[in-house]
C-alpha cells in the first residue's frame, strides 16, 4: 500500500507545472472572473435601477456554447462586456508581452476570432449583439442598450 501512494506522488510531481511566470501571477490568473466583473456589475446595476430586467450569463442560442453577459430574451439582444486585455482592445490591449510572448498573442487573437464568430452566429439567428469595452462609460453603454431594447420592444 505504501508503495502505491509513493508511486502516485512521483507521478503528481512529474505533471507539467503552470506556465505562469510566478506563483503570484498564477494566483491572479486563477482569480480572474469569467462573469460578474466590476464593469459588468456596474452596467447591470444601472440597467436594473432603470427598471430593466434581463438574464445574466445566458446562452442566447442554446445550441451555441457561448454565453452573453446580459441577455434580453424577448427583444433578442445579447450584451457583452469585453475586458481590454483578454479581447485585444485597440486602446488598452497589449501589443508586446514581456513574459510568455509565445502564448498571449495567439490566445488574444483566438478570443477576437471567437468574438467575431459569436457575433456572426448570433446575428444569423436574428439576435442584436452589443459589445462594450470594460472602459466604456456606464451611462454611454446604458443609453445604447436602452435605445435598442425600446426599439426592439416596439416591433
C-alpha positions as CSV (number, residue, x, y, z in Angstrom):
1,X,0.0,0.0,0.0
2,X,2.8,2.4,0.9
3,X,4.4,1.7,-2.4
4,X,1.3,2.7,-4.4
5,X,1.0,6.1,-2.6
6,X,4.6,6.7,-3.3
7,X,4.2,6.0,-7.0
8,X,1.3,8.4,-7.1
9,X,3.2,11.2,-5.5
10,X,6.0,10.7,-8.0
11,X,3.5,10.8,-10.9
12,X,2.0,14.0,-9.5
13,X,5.4,15.6,-9.2
14,X,6.1,14.9,-12.8
15,X,3.0,16.8,-14.1
16,X,3.8,19.9,-16.1
17,X,3.8,23.0,-14.0
18,X,1.8,26.1,-14.9
19,X,3.4,28.4,-17.4
20,X,2.6,31.4,-15.2
21,X,5.7,33.5,-14.6
22,X,5.4,33.3,-10.8
23,X,3.1,32.0,-8.1
24,X,1.7,35.5,-7.7
25,X,0.7,35.7,-11.4
26,X,-0.8,32.2,-11.2
27,X,-3.0,33.1,-8.3
28,X,-4.0,36.4,-10.0
29,X,-4.9,34.4,-13.2
30,X,-6.9,31.9,-11.2
31,X,-8.9,34.7,-9.5
32,X,-9.7,36.3,-12.9
33,X,-13.5,36.3,-13.1
34,X,-15.3,35.0,-16.1
35,X,-18.5,36.7,-15.0
36,X,-19.6,39.3,-12.5
37,X,-16.7,41.6,-13.3
38,X,-16.7,45.1,-11.9
39,X,-17.7,46.8,-15.2
40,X,-20.4,44.1,-15.9
41,X,-21.9,44.5,-12.4
42,X,-21.9,48.3,-12.7
43,X,-23.8,48.0,-16.1
44,X,-26.3,45.5,-14.6
45,X,-26.9,47.8,-11.6
46,X,-27.5,50.8,-13.8
47,X,-30.0,48.8,-16.1
48,X,-31.8,47.3,-13.1
49,X,-32.1,50.7,-11.5
50,X,-33.9,51.9,-14.6
51,X,-36.4,49.1,-14.4
52,X,-34.9,46.7,-17.0
53,X,-34.9,43.0,-16.3
54,X,-32.6,40.6,-18.1
55,X,-30.8,37.2,-17.9
56,X,-27.2,37.0,-16.7
57,X,-24.6,34.8,-18.2
58,X,-27.1,33.2,-20.5
59,X,-26.8,31.4,-23.8
60,X,-28.9,33.3,-26.4
61,X,-28.9,30.3,-28.7
62,X,-28.8,27.1,-26.6
63,X,-27.1,25.1,-29.3
64,X,-24.2,27.7,-29.4
65,X,-21.9,27.1,-26.5
66,X,-21.3,30.8,-25.8
67,X,-22.9,32.9,-23.1
68,X,-23.6,36.6,-23.2
69,X,-23.1,38.7,-20.1
70,X,-26.6,40.3,-20.3
71,X,-29.5,39.0,-22.4
72,X,-32.9,40.5,-23.1
73,X,-34.6,37.3,-24.3
74,X,-37.9,38.8,-25.7
75,X,-36.1,41.6,-27.6
76,X,-33.3,39.1,-28.7
77,X,-30.5,41.4,-27.6
78,X,-27.2,40.0,-26.3
79,X,-24.8,42.3,-24.5
80,X,-21.1,41.5,-23.9
81,X,-18.7,43.5,-21.7
82,X,-15.3,42.7,-23.1
83,X,-12.1,43.1,-21.0
84,X,-9.4,45.2,-22.7
85,X,-6.6,42.7,-22.1
86,X,-8.5,39.5,-22.9
87,X,-10.3,40.8,-26.0
88,X,-7.5,42.9,-27.6
89,X,-8.8,46.4,-27.0
90,X,-7.1,48.8,-29.6
91,X,-6.6,51.4,-26.8
92,X,-5.6,49.4,-23.8
93,X,-4.7,45.9,-25.1
94,X,-1.1,45.0,-25.0
95,X,1.0,44.9,-28.2
96,X,4.1,43.4,-26.6
97,X,4.2,40.8,-24.0
98,X,7.3,40.6,-21.9
99,X,6.5,37.1,-20.4
100,X,5.1,34.1,-22.3
101,X,5.1,36.1,-25.6
102,X,4.7,32.8,-27.4
103,X,1.3,32.3,-25.7
104,X,-0.6,35.6,-25.2
105,X,-0.8,37.0,-28.8
106,X,-2.2,33.7,-30.0
107,X,-4.6,33.5,-27.1
108,X,-5.9,37.0,-27.5
109,X,-6.2,36.6,-31.3
110,X,-8.2,33.5,-30.7
111,X,-10.5,35.3,-28.4
112,X,-11.0,38.1,-31.0
113,X,-11.8,35.5,-33.7
114,X,-14.3,33.8,-31.4
115,X,-15.9,37.1,-30.6
116,X,-16.4,37.8,-34.4
117,X,-17.7,34.3,-34.9
118,X,-20.1,34.7,-32.0
119,X,-21.4,38.0,-33.4
120,X,-21.9,36.4,-36.8
121,X,-23.7,33.4,-35.5
122,X,-26.0,35.4,-33.2
123,X,-26.8,37.8,-35.9
124,X,-27.6,34.9,-38.3
125,X,-30.1,33.7,-35.6
126,X,-31.7,37.2,-35.7
127,X,-30.1,38.5,-32.4
128,X,-28.8,42.0,-31.9
129,X,-25.3,41.9,-30.5
130,X,-24.0,44.8,-28.4
131,X,-20.3,44.8,-27.3
132,X,-18.8,47.3,-24.9
133,X,-15.2,47.6,-23.7
134,X,-14.7,47.5,-20.0
135,X,-13.7,51.2,-20.1
136,X,-16.8,52.3,-21.8
137,X,-18.6,54.8,-19.6
138,X,-21.6,53.1,-18.0
139,X,-24.0,55.9,-19.0
140,X,-23.0,55.6,-22.6
141,X,-23.5,51.8,-22.6
142,X,-26.8,52.1,-20.8
143,X,-28.1,54.7,-23.3
144,X,-27.3,52.4,-26.2
145,X,-28.8,49.3,-24.6
146,X,-32.0,51.2,-23.6
147,X,-32.4,52.5,-27.1
148,X,-32.0,49.1,-28.6
149,X,-34.4,47.4,-26.1
150,X,-37.1,50.1,-26.6
151,X,-36.8,49.8,-30.4
152,X,-37.0,46.0,-30.3
153,X,-39.9,46.1,-27.9
154,X,-41.9,48.3,-30.4
155,X,-41.6,45.9,-33.3
